[in-house]
Amino acid sequence: MDLTTSRRMLLAMICGVAVATVYVAQPVLAQIGSDLGVTESNLGWIITVGQLGYLVGLVLLVPLGDMVDRRALITAHLLASAAGVGLAAVAGQLWFLLAGLGLAGLFAVVVQTTVAYAADLSTPAERGRTLGVVTSGVITGILAARVLAGALAAFAGWHSVYATLALLLAVLAYLAWKLLPTDARTTRASYGAVLSSLGGLFRQRVFLSRGLIAFFLFASFGTLWSGLALPLAAAPWHLDTAQIGLFGIAGLAGALGAARAGHWADHGRANTVTGLALLLLAASWWATGQATWSLALVVVGVIALDFAVQAVHVSNQHTLTTTYPDRTSSAIGGYMLFYSLGSALGATATTSLYATTGWHGSSVLGTGFALAALAVWATTRGAVRPGSRGTLTSGGIRPRC
């Protein structure tokens, strides 16, 4: 069945709203802490619990897309995520809030199920375009979550942020059920076989190479976005949080990078784009590394970095969904484990290094991660071949001849 423009936009909206559940807490942490009496040392749990739920969902929930109707799965996960943020919206105690956010984070992996579903609905000639549109929805959702959550919380309190998300997720669940095509399964695989398939992917050279590239790619990404506020808030700039937040608008370049990378991937240039974008990523750190004396160069660096990261991200997903067409959900879910771990490494390492070496040390670290990703690409690019590497059956993975 053809994937129409309206369906592409619906899938992008699903991804954008679902991913927002993981990020909306960031701009309202202080307000939540003040309202619920949470100490600064415990505020981090409000972010962490959603991320932990997300990691569990990548392993246990996303592979379900390889065995059941993904229209039904997406609808169910959207409703479950709505229930989670609904609990958060009425929370009056920290434990209740954490329970809701953990549930929402667990089912936020509907994003990855949607990405795999969108790839499978597309014709091979338009798969990259579709992945670009859907990934642009993710980027827009992250940016909108940070901007709109702060504004809505200032007007009606932080509870209203989660109440609004719950409503949006419920509406999208209804639209997904009504407007998306059914996803009939051609094979019947057990849950154990699906999980075995996910584990088997880690022994596949194409999957492992794209995963390692993603690990270093998002470690570099996390190094920037978790550390950039530190030099901007320090001398000579002394920017406040609202001013620092405006730099995130440059992240819209990522949406352009995703769209263009999808177009290039459809023309057989995904592997070449990956290498060139990784070179751009490494070069971008020279500009962002000047944060102590030039804000203009920081903006240039942020635009270049976000464009490069999303170009590689879409190219990787295109490669994986093309190489493993019978296991797209498992491939995307497993790939995102590398994404999450790399982001966490970058976030942790940049703040620790900044304390001892300043922004110069963080910039060297970010460059190092980018060059490591480039090295992985250079040594494994010959592994990428079109077509499936295996078929998922009730007994696991059956290699193709």
DRENFI-165307 format. One record per residue: x negated, y negated, z of N, C-alpha, C in turn. Coordinates in steps of 0.2 Angstrom, whole numbers, plus 5000, padded with zeros to 4 digits. Atoms other than C-alpha are relative to their C-alpha. Example, Ala and Ser with C-alpha at 12.3 -4.5 7.8 and 13.67 -1.06 7.14 Angstrom:
BEGIN
499650065000493850225039499649945000 500450064999493250055036500449955003 
END
This chain:
BEGIN
499650065000500050005000499649945000 500350065001499449834995500049965007 500050044994498849725010500149924997 499850075002499749555006499649955004 500350064997499049385011500449995007 499650014993500449375025499850055005 500249944995499949545032499349985003 500750024998498049485032500149955006 500050054995498549335042500350025006 499749974994499649435054499450045004 500549974997498149545057499549965003 500450054997497049395060500249975006 499750034994498249325072500050055006 500049954995498349485082499350005003 500750004998496449485083499949945004 500250064997496349305088500349995007 499750004993497649315102499850055005 500249954995497049475109499349995002 500750014997495249425110500049945005 499950064995495849265119500150025007 499949984993496349365134499350015004 500749984997494449405137499749935002 500450075000493949215135500449955004 499650064998495349105142499849985008 500250014993494649125160499449955001 500650045000493049035156500149935002 499950074998493648855156500449985006 499650014994494848875171499850035006 500349964994493748975183500049955006 500050044995493548825194500749995003 499350014998495448795195500350065003 499849944997495748975199499750015007 500450004994494448975212500349965006 499750054995495248825221500750025002 499349984998496948895220500150065004 499949944996496649065226499550015006 500550004995495249025238499450044999 500649965002493849115228499449975001 500750034999492049075233499750004993 500450005006490849035219499750064998 500349945001489949195221500450064998 499649955002491449295218500449984993 499650025006492149195203499850044994 500349975006491049295191500450074999 499649945001492149445194500649994996 499450015004493649365185499850014993 500249985007492649375169499750074999 500349935000491749535173500550064999 499549945000493249645176500350014993 499749995007494049605159499550034995 500549975004492349645151499950085001 500049934998492249815160500550044997 499549975003493949855155499950014992 500150005007493549815137499550054998 500449945002492049935137500350075001 499749944999493050075144500550014994 499549995006494350045130499750014994 500449995006493050045117499950084999 500149935000492650225122500650044999 499449964998494350295127500649984995 499350025003495650195117499949994992 500150025007494850135100500050074996 500049945004494550315094500750034998 499449975002496350355095500349984993 499850035007496550255079499950054995 500149955005495850405070500450075001 499549944999497250525076500749985000 499350025000498850425077500249944996 499850065004499850295068499849945003 500350064997498950135070500549945001 499550054999500450025068500350015007 499749994994501250105083499549995006 500550014995499550105092499949935002 500150084999499349915089500549975004 499450024996501049885095500050015007 500049984993500849985111499549965004 500650034997499149905115500249925001 499850074999499849725112500549995006 499650004995501249765124499750015007 500449994994500049835137499649945002 500450064999498949685135500449945003 499550054998500449575137500250015008 499949984994500849665153499549985005 500650024996499149635160499949935001 500150074999499049445157500749985003 499450014997500849445163499950005008 500250004993500249505180499649955002 500550064998498849375180500449945000 499650065000500149245176500449995007 499750014993501049275193499650025006 500449984995499549325203499949945005 500150044995499449245220499450015004 500649974997497949345226499550024995 500549985004496249385219500150074997 499949935002496549575219500550014994 499449995005498149555209499849974994 500250035006497349435197499550054996 500549955003495849565194500450064997 499749945002497049705192500349984993 499750025006498049615178499449984995 500550015005496449555169499650064998 500349945002495649725170500450044995 499549975005497249795161500049974994 500050045007497249655148499350024997 500749995003495349685145500050074997 500049935002495649875143500350004993 499650005007496949845129499849954995 500350055005496049695121499650044995 500449975005495149825111500550024994 499549995006496749825100499649964994 500450045006495549695090499650054996 500449955004494449845085500450054996 499549965003495949955081500249964994 499750045006496649815070499549994994 500550015005494949785061499950074996 500049935003494849975057500650014995 499449995004496649975051500049954994 500050045006496449825040499550024995 500449985005494949895032500350064996 499749955003495850055028500649984996 499550025004497349965021499849974994 500350045006496249865009499850054995 500349975006495749924992499249995001 500750014999493849954991499749934997 500250075003493649794980500249945004 499850064996494449684993499950025008 500149984993493849775010499649945003 500450064997492549635013500449945001 499550064999493849495010500450015006 499649994994494949575022499750005007 500450004994493649605035499849925002 500150074999493149425033500549965003 499450044997494849355036500250025007 499949984993495149465051499549985005 500550024995493449425059500149925001 499950074999493849235056500549995005 499550004995495349265066499750015007 500449984994494249335080499749935003 500450064999493149175079500449955002 499650064999494549055079500450015007 499749994993495349145094499649995006 500550014995493849135104499949925001 500150085000493648945100500649975003 499450034998495448905103500250025007 499949984993495549005119499649955005 500450044996494148895126500349935000 499850075001494848735120500749995003 499350014998496748755123500150025007 499949984993496648845139499849955005 500250054996495748705147500649945000 499550065001497048575140500750035003 499449984997498548685145500050015008 500150004992497848715163500049935003 500050064998497648535165500749975001 499350025000499448505161500550035004 499549964996500348645169499750055004 500349954996499048745179499850064996 500349945004498048905175500550064999 499549955001499549015178500450004993 499750015006500348945162499650024994 500449975005498848995152500250074998 499949935001499149175155500850024998 499349995002501049165154500149984992 500050015007500849085136499750064996 500449955004499649225131500550065000 499549955000500949355137500650004995 499450025005502349275127499750024993 500249995007501249275111499850074999 500149935001500649455113500650044999 499449965001502449515115500349984993 499850025007502949415099499650044995 500449975005501549485089500150085000 499849935000501949665095500650014996 499449995004503649645088499949994992 500150015007503049575072499550054997 500449945003501749715070500450064999 499649945001503049845072500549994994 499550025005504249755060499749994993 500350025007503049695046499450044998 500649965002501549815046500250074997 499949945002501549975036499850065005 500249944996501550145044499350034998 500749975002499850235045500050075001 499949935000500250415041499350035001 500649965000498850535046500050064996 500149955005498150655033499750065004 500349944996497250765046500249995007 499849994994497750825063499450025005 500649994995496250805076500249995007 499850004993496350835094499649945003 500450054997495750695106499350025002 500749984999494250795111499650004994 500450005006493750815093499949924998 500150075002493950625090499449975005 500550034996492850585105499350044998 500649975002491650715099499749974994 500250045006491650625082499649945002 500450064998491150465091499350015003 500749984998489750545100499550024994 500449985005489150625084499849944995 500250065004489050455075499349975003 500750024997487550415087499450044997 500649965004486550545077500049984993 500050025008486950465060499649944999 500550055001485650355054500349934998 499750065002486750225045500349975006 499650034994487850205061499549975005 500450024995486350195072499649944998 500350065002485450065062500449945000 499550065000486949955060500149985008 499950014993487249975079499449965003 500650034998485449925083499949934998 500050075002485549775072500549965004 499550044996487149725081499749995007 500350014993486249745098499649945000 500550065000484849625094500349944998 499750065003485949515084500449965006 499650034995487149485098499749985007 500550024995485749485111499849924999 500250075002485149325101500649955001 499450054999486949255101500149995007 499950014993487149285119499549955004 500650044997485449205123500249924999 499950075001486049045115500649975004 499450034997487849025121500150015007 500049994992487549085139499449955003 500650044997485948975141500049924997 500150075003486248815130500349955005 499750054996487348725143499449985005 500550024995485748725155499649944997 500450065003484648605144500449944999 499650055002486148505139500249965006 499850034994486648475157499449965004 500650024997484848435162499849934997 500350065003483848275158499750024993 499850075000483748175147500849994999 499350015002485648215142500549995006 499550004994486548255158500750004997 499349995003488148305148500450045005 499649974996489648355157500350064997 499749945003490648515154500449994994 499650025006491848435142499649994994 500550025005490448365132499650064997 500349945002489548525131500450054996 499549965004491148615126500149984993 500050025007491148515110499650034996 500549965004489648605104500350064997 499749945003490748755102500449994994 499750015006491648675088499650024994 500449985005490148705078500050074998 499949935001490548885080500550024994 499649995006491848865066499650024994 500449985005490448885055500050084999 500049925000490549075060500650024996 499449985004492249085052499850004992 500250005007491549025035499550054999 500549955001490049145037500450074999 499649945000491349285040500350014993 499649995006492349245025499550014994 500549995006490849225013499750065000 500349935000490049385019500550054997 499549955003491649475015500050004993 500050015007491649404998499450044997 500649975003489849454995499950085001 500049934999490049625002500450044995 499649975005491449664990499650004993 500450005006490149624976499450045001 500649964999488949754983499449975003 500650034997487749634992500050005008 500050004993488149675010499350015003 500749994997486349745014499649944999 500450065002485549595005500149955005 499750054995486649475015499750015007 500249994993486149555031499349985001 500750024999484249535028499949925000 500150075001484449355022500349965006 499750044994485649305037499650015006 500449994995484449385049499449955000 500550055001483049275042500349935002 499750064998484249125044500149995008 500050004993484549175062499449995004 500650024997482749175067499849934999 500250065002482449015058500449955004 499650044997483948935067499849985007 500350014993483048955084499549945000 500550065000481748825079500449935001 499650064999483148695078500350005007 499750004993484048745094499550005005 500550014995482448755103499849935001 500250074999482248565101500649965005 499450024996483748545114499849945005 500250044995482648445126499949934997 500150075003482448295113500549984994 499650015005483648315099500750035000 499349975001485548345099500250024993 499949995007485648335080499850074998 500349945002484448475078500450065004 499649954997485448575091500750024996 499449995004487048555081499850044993 500249965006486148615065499850075002 500249934998485448765074500650045002 499449964998487148815081500450024994 499649985006487948805064499750064996 500449955004486548905056500150075004 500049944996486549035070500750035000 499449975000488449065070500250024993 499949985007488549075051499650064999 500449945001487149205051500350065004 499849954995487849305066500650034997 499449975002489549325058499950034993 500249975006488849355041499750075000 500349934998487849505048500650045003 499549964997489349565058500550024995 499549975005490549575044499750054995 500349955004489249655033499950075003 500049944996488949785046500650045000 499449964999490749825048500250024993 499949985007490949835029499650064998 500449945001489549955028500250065004 499749944996490250065042500650034998 499349975002492050075036499950034993 500149975006491350115019499750075000 500449944999490150245025500450065003 499649964996491350325037500849994999 499250025001493150305029500450055004 499649964996493850455039500049995007 500150014993493250385055499949935002 500150074999493450195054500149985007 499950024993494150175072499450025004 500649984996492750275080499449964998 500650035002491450195069500049925003 500050074997492050015074500050005007 500049994993492350065092499350015003 500749994998490550135094499649944998 500550055002489749995084500149945005 499950064995490549865097499750025006 500449994994489749955111499349975000 500750035001488049895104500149925001 499950075000488849725102500149975007 499950024993489449715120499350005004 500650004997487849775127499449954999 500550065002486749655117500249945003 499850064998487849515122499849995008 500150004993487649555140499349995002 500750014999485749575139499849934998 500150075001485649405131500249955005 499750044994486749325144499650005006 500449994994485749395158499349984999 500750015001484049375151499849924999 500250075002484149195145500149955007 500050044993484749125163499450015004 500649994995483349215172499449974997 500650025003482049165159500049925001 500050075000482648985159499749975007 500250024993482348975178499249995001 500850004999480449005176499749964994 500350035006480048945158500449944996 499650055004481448825153500250024994 499649985006482348815137499550034994 500549985005480648845127500050085001 500049924999480649025135500650034997 499449975002482449055131500050004992 500050015007482148995113499550064997 500549955002480649115111500450075000 499749944999481749255118500550014994 499549995006483149225105499750014994 500349995006481949215091499750085000 500249935000481249385097500550054998 499449965001482949465097500150004992 499850005007483249405079499550034996 500649975004481549465073500150085001 499949934999481949635081500550034996 499549985004483549645072499850004992 500350015006482649595056499650064998 500549945000481349735059500450074999 499649945001482749865061500350004993 499750015006483549805045499450024994 500549995005481849815035499850075000 500249935000481449995041500550054999 499549955000483150065039500549984994 499550025005483949975024500150054994 499949955005483650125013500550065002 499549954997484850225024500749994998 499350025002486350135018500250024993 499749985007487350225004500750005001 499250005000489150214999500350075001 499749944999490350345003500050035007 499949974993490850455018499450045002 500549964998489550545028500350065004 499749954997490850665035500750005001 499350004999492650715038500250025007 499749984993493550725055500550054999 499549944999494450885058500150025007 499949984993495150975073499450025003 500649974997493451045076499549965001 500650044999492450895075499849974993 500350035006491350825061499850054995 500249955005491250925045499649964995 500450045005489750855034500350014993 499849995007490150825016499450024996 500549995005489150895002499849954995 
END
